[in-house]
Amino acid sequence: MLDRPVDPRAAEVFVPITMDEKGWERLAPAVDSLRAQSGTGEGGLAVYVTGPGGTSAAFSEAFEGIDSTLLLAALGVVIVMLLITYRSPTLLVVPVVGVIGALVAAQALIYLLAEHADLTVNGQSAGILTVLVFGAGTDYALLLVARYREELRRHEDRHEAMALALHRAGPAVLASGATVVLGMLVLMFADMNSTSGLGPVAAIGVAVALLAMLTLFPALLVIFGRWIFWPVIPHLGSPEPTERGIWARTGRRIARRPRAVWGVTALVLAVFALGLTQLRAEGVSNADAFTGKPDAITGQEVQDRYFPAGSGSPLVVVSNAGQARQVGETVARTDGVVPGSVTVPPGTKPVHDGRVLLEATMTQGADSTAAKDTVERVRDAVHAVPDADARVGGGTAALLDMDEATTHDNVLIIPLVLVVVLLVLMVLLRSLVAPLLLIGTVVLSFAAALGLSALAFRYVFDYAGETTDFPLFVFVFLVALGIDYNIFLSTRIREEARRTGTRAGVVTGLATTGAVITSAGLVLAGTFAALGTLPLVAFAEIGFAVALGVLLDTLVVRSVLVPALFLDAGPKVWWPHRMAREDR
């Protein structure tokens, strides 16, 4: 029994829930059934279903319809951006068909792996899969169409134009996709099953999207012919608009004082990165995890008002029977445990296989930092009891262990992703200097995006904090996806530099890729922003941060910082490889 007096205005009833393989699927209906039978509102009675079961059901309901919600949101973004980019109602049909086909194929393959290869798939990975396939697939389509349209202005035969477009743009698209796939596969080294499971899920999605855009998509474009570009159909000899466009002028302006340009740009990004001081990636309580306020959270607030905050999610301690009394007394004396709350759970055998199960109520909410501190104190105390072989579990202990695993994953995965991306760039560009410069710009962009996002979360959206895996997910998505635009730009610069030299190659490369990369970045940012349609703060934060980071990569890093760095470095940027023609 608890020492705390019972408030006659409230009663607390504990309902055991059976959780087996189908438990998660049946949880939300079970909670709804309890609510329906509780008689809420009768005689002024207010009934709330909360605790671990009620909160888990709220999360389950938040993930219901995630596929349809994100699919419609992402599809809407893609259609709008393709209309703005292509200005053709007919052309947008082809990439839309391609990405939808890629998504269905990827989902089918992932389903088979989940059924027969124990691949971990949850609502989080399912949602991110939709965004990745739509965003990455549309990006690859944009990059390929831009080069195909360029070749159509130079060649009468559309088959020849497509062959040249695939020959020249294909390697960059393939390298971009391979970078994303390898970056996602690095997640498999994570300790958290949800994170390690996301790796192959995301990698499969991007790989299938890449395959569709390099096979199905170009085949459809060639079959439909030039009319698919209506009303602006590229004909042989049509003027190339990129030669006099905004990106050509931007390149020439940067070329005048490249060192000053990259210095000022890097300084501005570094200032943005100072917002990292406001980052609170220490976990989010259940009350702060939803953009709205589910019934379970309201119930938790009522429970906290009338009962000890941790009464709905007890601390669980298992020890050898011979030392159970000493372990119980040790737990009861630990700061953060409600006095007199250590008991054997009702309906539980006092001793089973020589072990005893004890429960204790904590004074703080089960998902709070203070409760996690209590778990650490209890663990230290019971582990010191001789021959007890005590173990401490429960919901709070699980949260603590997950936080520690995520911290380990952050330290391990982030450097591995950087190494993988660096190696891909070195192989692609046959250089050491250029890949190091590109990696540096992406890391700076990531820090700036995270800093600005943290400021927005604190002072605009008023979010309480971020999940512990937030920096890892944002980093992986931004580095793996953000490097795409640098790959496409740098490979085009390298192609032009072999003919005209590095200086002219940078200006031409920026001019020819500027519009399409900007469009691709807007599409990818928009698809990730669609994560904000889900009623969960974690998804909204990831979507916002990745979208912001992609925009920074597209409009600042790729447009200004990278060209300025390449111009300042000159031919040395390709070291140790030497171009056939060096700048004079």
N, C-alpha and C positions, 0 to 999 in steps of 0.2 A: 504494500500500500504506500501511497505517497503521503508525505507529511503536510503537503499543501492542502488547505481547507477546500472542500468541494463547494463550488458556486452553484446554488440551487437553480440559477437561471440557465444553466447549460449542462448537457450530458454528452459524454464521449463514448461511442460504441466502436469496438474494433471488429472488423469483419475479415476473416482470413480469405485469401484468394489463392486458388490453385493455379500455379504457373507451370505449364508443361510446354511442349513444342508449339502448341497452338494458343498458348496463354496470351500472347501479345495481341493476337487477332480477336480473341474473345473478351479482352479487358474492357475496351470502350463500351461494347454492348452490355456487359455486366454492370458497369458503373451507371449507364443510362437506365438500366432496369431498377437499380437501387434507388435512383432519384425518383423514378416514376412511382415506386411503391412507398416512398417515404412520407407521403402526405404533406408535402411542403405547402405552407400557406393555411392549413386547417387550424383554426383556433389560434392564429398568430404564431404558429410553430414554423421556424425556419430550419431547414435541414440542408447540410452541405456534405458532399462526399469528397473528402480530401485525403491527405496522407500520400504515401507512395503510390497506391493504386489509383486514386483520383487524379493525381498529378500526371502519372504515366498515361492514363486515359486521355488527358488533355493534350499531351504531346502526340499521342496516336491520332486523335481527331485533327490536330493541326497538319499532320502529314496526309490525311485523307484527301484525295483529289489532287495530290501534288503533281502527278503526271499531266493531268488535263489543264490545271491552272498554269503551270510553267510552260507547257506546250503552246497554249494559246497566247500567252504573254510573249514568249520568245518568237513565235511565228509572226505575231503582229509587228514586233520590232523589225524582224528581218524583211517583211514585205514593205514596210514604210521606208526603211533605209535603202532597199534595192530600187524602189521607185524614185527616190531622190537621186541615187547614184546613177542608175541606168537611164532614167527618164523614158523607160520603155515598159509598158504594161505586159508585153509579150515575153520579153527576155527574163523577167523575174520568175516566170513559171518554172524555168529549167533548174535553177539552183534550189528553189523550194522543193521541187520533186526530188532532187538529189539528196538534200539534207533529211527530208522525211523518210526516204528509203533507207538512208544510212542509219537513222535513229532506230527504225523498226528492226533492221538487221542486227544492229548492236545489241538491242534489248533481247532479241531472240538468242543470240550467242551467250550473253551474260546469264540468261535464264538457265540455259543448259549447263553452264559452268556452276551455277549456284545449286542446281539439282544434283549434279553428278561429280563435282570436284570440290565441294565444300567452300565455294567462293562466298565471302561475306558481303551481302548486299542489304542496305538499309535505306530508309527514306532520304537520308542525306546524300548518299552516293547516287540514288536514283534521280534526285533533283539536279545534282551537278552534272550527271550524264546528259540530260536534256540540254542544259545550257551549253556544255562543251561541244556537243555535236552540232547544234545550231550555230554557235558562234564560230568555232574553228572551221566547220564545213563551208559556211558562207564566206569566210575570209579566203579560203583556198579558191573558191569559185571566183571571187572578185579579182584575185591576183592573176588567175589564169585567163579570165575574160579580157582583162586589160591588155595582156600581151597578145591575145588572139586578135583583138580589135586593131591593135597596132600593126600586126602582120597582114591583116586584111587590106589595110591601106597601101601595102607594098606588093601584094601578090593577088593575081586574078583568081587562082584556084584556091578555094577555101580549104581543101584537104591539105594542100601544101602549107597554107597559112597556119592551120592547126598543128601540123607536124613540127613546124618551126617554133610555134608558141610552146608546145610541150618540151621541145628540145632545149629551149632557152630558159623558160620559166619553171619547167618541171623539176629540175634539180633543186632550185630554191624552195619550191613548195614541198618537195619530198624531204629536204633537210629540215624545214620548219616543222613539218608533221612528226618527223623522227625525233626531233628535240623534245617536242611536247610528250610523245609516247614514252621516251626514255626518262624524262623528268617525272612523269606520273608513276612509272614502274619503280622508281626509287622509294616511293611511299611504302612499298612492300616490306621494307626493312624496319618499319615502325613497330613498336610494341603494341599499340592499340589496334585491335582487330578492325574497328571501324575505319581507321586511317589506312591500315595495310590493305583492307578490302577495297577502299576507294581507288588505290593505285591501279590494279588491273582493270577495274570497271571503267575508269577514265581513259586508260590507255587503249582499251578495246574500242571505246566510243570514238576517240580521235583517229585510230588506225582505220576503222571502217569508213569514217567520214573522208579521210585522205584517199582511200582506195576508190570510193565512189566519185570523188571529184577529179581523179586522174584517169578514170575509165568511163563510167556511165555519163558523167557530165560532159566531157568533150565530145563523146560520141553523139549525144543528143544535139549539141550545138552544130556539129557538122551536118547531121541529118536534116535539121530544120533550115539550114542555109543562112544567108545574110539577112533575110527578111525578119528574122527573130529579133534584130536590133531596132525594128521600127519604133518610132518614126525617124530616128537619126541612124541611117544605115551607112556603115563604112564602105566606101567604094575604092577601087584602085585609084591611087593618086590623090585621094582626099587629104586635105591639110592635116598635119599632126598638131592638135591643139596644145599639147604639153610643151611645145617648143617656145610658146609665148605666154604661157600661163603663169599663175601666181607663184608656183613652185620654182619655175625657171628664174623669175625675178628674185625670189628669196635666196636661191643658191648664189646668184651673182652678188647680192648684197653681203651675204656671209663671207664670200671669198675676199672681200675687201679688207676685213679685219678679223680673221677667224679666231685668233687668240683671245682678243677682247670679248668676242661673242661667246666662246665656250666658257671663259672665265666667269662672266656675269651670269650665264645660265646655270652653271654648276653652283655658284654662290646662292642663287635664288632657291634652287632645289635643296641645298643644304639648310637654308633658313626654314623652309617648309618642314624639313626633317626634325627640327627642334620640337615640333609638336609631339614627338615620341614621348616626351616627358609626361604627357597626359594619358598615355596608354595604360589601361588597367586590365591586362590580359591575365587575370588571376581567377577566372571563373565567374559565372553568373548564377545567382540564386534562382530558384524556380519562380519566385514572384517577379523577377526582372527578365525572365526568359521569353515572355510573350509580348507582342506589340499591343495586345488587348488585355483583358482580365477575365480568364476563364473562371467558372464556378469553383473549381478546385482551389484556385488561388484566393478567392474570397473566403472559402472555407478555412484555408490555412490561417488567414488573418483573424478570423473568429476564434479558431482553436488557440492561437497564440495569446488572445485576449483573456481566455478563461482557464487555460491549462498550461503546464510547462511547455515551452516552445518545441522541445524535442520529443514530446510524448507520442507523436504519430509515427515516428521512425526510430525505434529504440536501437541502442548500441547492443551488439550481440557478442558474447564472450563464450568460448568453448575451452574447457580445460580438463585435465585428468581428475577423476572423481575424488581421489585422495586429497587433492589440494584445492578442491572447489570452494570450501568455506574460506580459506585464506585468500583465494583469488577474488571471491565476492567482496570480502572486507576491503581488499586493496582497491577494487574498483569503486566502492562506495566512498572511500576517503579521497578519491581523486577530484581535484578541482574541475568543475564543469558538469559533474554528475549530480542529479537530484538526490538528496539524502533519503535513504529508505526505499529507493526505487529498484534496487537490485533483487531480482526474483527469477525463479524458474518459470518460463512461460506457461500459462494455463493449458492443460491438455497435453503437455509434454512429459515424457517419462523422466523421472528424476535422474536416472543413470542409464546410459545406452552405450554398450560396448566399452565400458570403463570411462566414458566421457560424460561431462555434464554441460548442459546448455543454460546460460544465464542471459538475462536481458537487463538493461539499465536505461533510464531516461536521462537525457542531457538537458541542461538548462537553456541551451541555445538552439535555434532552428537547425534542423538536420543538414541543410545545405549551406550553412553559414561558415565563414572562416573560423569563427570561434569554436564551432562544433568540430571542425577538422583538427584544430589545436587540441581539443579535448581527447580526440581519438589518439593523437600522438602521445599525449600524456598517459592515457590508459595503457597503450601498448608498452611504453617504457616501464610502467609500473608492474604489469602482470608478467612481462618477460623476465623480470627480476625475481619472481617467485620460484624457488628451487623445485625442479621436477614437475612443474605444472604443465609445461608444454602448451601454454595458453595462446589462443589465437583470437584476434579482435576483428569482427566483421560488422555487417549492417550497411545500410544505405550510405551513411556518412563516410565510413571506412572505404567503401567502394569509390566514392567520389575522390577521396584523398589519393587512393592508389592510381586512379585514372589521371589525376593532375600530375602526379610524379612521372607516370609513363609518358604523358604528353610533353613534359619538360625534357625528358630524355630524347623523345622523337625530334623536338625542335633542334636540339644540339647536334643530333646525328644527321637528320635529313637535309637541313639547309646547306651545309657544306657539300654533301654528296650531289645535290642538284646543281650546285655551282660547278663542281668538277665535271659532271656529265655535259653540261651546256658548253663549258670551255673546250672540252675535247671535240665536240661536234663542230664548233666554230673553227677550231684549228685544222681539222680535216677538210672542212668545206672551203676555207679561205687560204689554206696552205700558208699560214702566217702565225706568228706569235704575238706581234704587237696589236694588230687589229682585234683579235679575240679578247685580249686583255682590256683594251679600251671599251669594247662593247659590253663586256661583263661589268666593268666599273660603272658604265652609264645605267645599266639595268639595276644594279644594287642601289645606286643613288636615287633612281626613280622610285624604287620600292620604298626606301626610307622616307622619301618625300610624300608618297601616297599614304603610307601608314601614319605619318605625322599629321597630315591634313585630315585624314579620316578620324584620328583620335580627337582632334579639336572639334570636328563636326559632331562626333558622338557625345562629347561633353557639353558643348555650348549651343548646339542646334537641335539635335534629336533628344538630348537629355537621357541617353542610355546610361545604365548604372555601371557597365563595364563590358569586357569582352571575354569570350571563352579562352581557355588556355591554349587551344589549338588554332585560334584565330591567326596569329602571325605566321604559323606554318602554312596554312591553306592559302593565305594571301600571297605569301612568298612563292610557293610552288606555282600557283596560277599566273602570277605576274611575270616571273622569270621565264617559265616555260612558254607562255603565250606571248609575253611582251617581246621576247627575243625574236619572234617571228618577223616582226616588221624590220628589225635591224638586219636579219638575215636577208630578207628580200631586197632591202636598200643596199647593203654592202656587196651582195653578189652582183647586183646591177652596176654598182660603181666599179667593181673589179672587171666586169665585162667591158665597160666603156673605157676604163683606164688602160686596158691592153691595146686599145686602138689610138686613144688620144692623149694618154697620160693621166696621172692621178688628179691633178687640179681640175682639168676639164671633165674628167670622168665623174667627179663628185657632183659638179653642177648639173651635168646631164642626167646622172643617176637620180638625183633628187627631183629634177624636172619630170622625168618619165614615170617615176613611182609615187610622187607626192599625192596625187589625187586618189589613186586606188588604195594606198595605204591608209590615208585619212578615212576613206569610206569604210575600209575593213575595220579600223579601230573603232569607229562609231558603232558599227554593227556589233562587234564583240562587247563593247561597253554597254550597249543597250540590252543585249541578251543577259549579261550578268546582273544588270540592274533589275531585270525581271525577277530575280530572287527576292526582291523586296515585296513581291505580292504575297509571299507566305507570311503567316502570322507569328513568325519566330524571329527574335532579335538577332540570333546568331546568323541566320541566313541573310537578313537585311544588312548586317554589318559586313559580311563577306562580299555580298553583291555590290554594296556601295564602294568598299575599298578597292576591289578589283576593277570596277568600272572606272573609278577615278584614276587608278594606276595606269590602266590601258590608255585613257585620254592623255595622261602626262607622257607616256611612251610615244603616242602617236603625234601629238601636237607640239611637244617640246623636245623630247629626247631624240626621236628620229628626224624631226624637221629642222632642228637647230643644233643641238649638242653634238650628235654624231657627225654631221657634215663639217661642222667647225673643227672638231678634233682631227678628222681625216685631212682636211685642208691644211691645218697647222703642221701635222706630221709629215705630209707630203708622201713621196715614194717610200719613206721609211716605214710607213704603216704596214707595208707588205713584207717586211723583213721576217725571215731570211730569204724569202722568194723575191726575185727581181722580175719586174714587168718587161715585156719586149720593148716597150718605149717608156723611158723615164721622163719626168717633167724637166723642162729646160728653164 
